[in-house]
Amino acid sequence: MPPRGRAVNDSLTPENLTTLAAALAEGRRATVYLREPNPSLGLPDGTSAKVVSIDGNTVTISPKGVNDELPYEAEELRITRNAATPPAPAKRAPAKKTPPAASVRNAEPLQPKAEQVQPKAVAEQPKTVAPQSSAPRRVKKAPGGVSVTIHAGADNDWSVTVTQGAKRPTKAQPVSPESVSRAVRELGDPTARDAVEAVISHAREEAARRVAELSRQLEEARTTLAALEQDV
């Protein structure tokens, strides 16, 4: 039986990672393919995926047909759709036949030995085959941490954005000052609570000053109107 060819490791190389990172930096589309199927998402091996970001040996991708971004290791991806074909084993050259030795004429007859020694039977020891341990499947990295950022505008308009791992921050969502104040009080962090309360307190003072100014202007307008009505 001819020797079996060794499996070809067609996972992403450091050179592949460098090429993909350069494509992302230039704003071009970078595509990789899954080396193994993902039954939980219904993805067969060879599924194409768009590269979102590269962090060391971790490649964040968006597989075709999946509306999410998933972190994969470089060993789990390849640069081509189809797996590399292992090289064909080299054919062994047929062994050369050795010509039989020429018979010797007039050979002297063999002298029988005085004592024939019986060969000892040697018990063949059974070969112990070491069990082959299956290589453990690489465990996918846990998702990155989550960062929640609260923004306060000049007109007391508040918004919040969320960043998860290497993903881009979500679109800012408006929130009310009351909900922000209540959330930081629940956190129990005095620094965060005082910072938020200072912004809200300043906005409250500005609103009160504006109301007072508008009330003064309204009173002046009423006085002017009353004087005009008396002259008629």
PyMOL commands that set and color helices and strands:
alter all, ss='L'
color gray80, all
select helices_A, chain A and resi 14-25+39-41+74-76+177-187+190-231
alter helices_A, ss='H'
color red, helices_A
select strands_A, chain A and resi 31-34+48-55+58-63+70-73+77-78+146-152+158-164+173-175
alter strands_A, ss='S'
color yellow, strands_A
deselect
rebuild
show_as cartoon
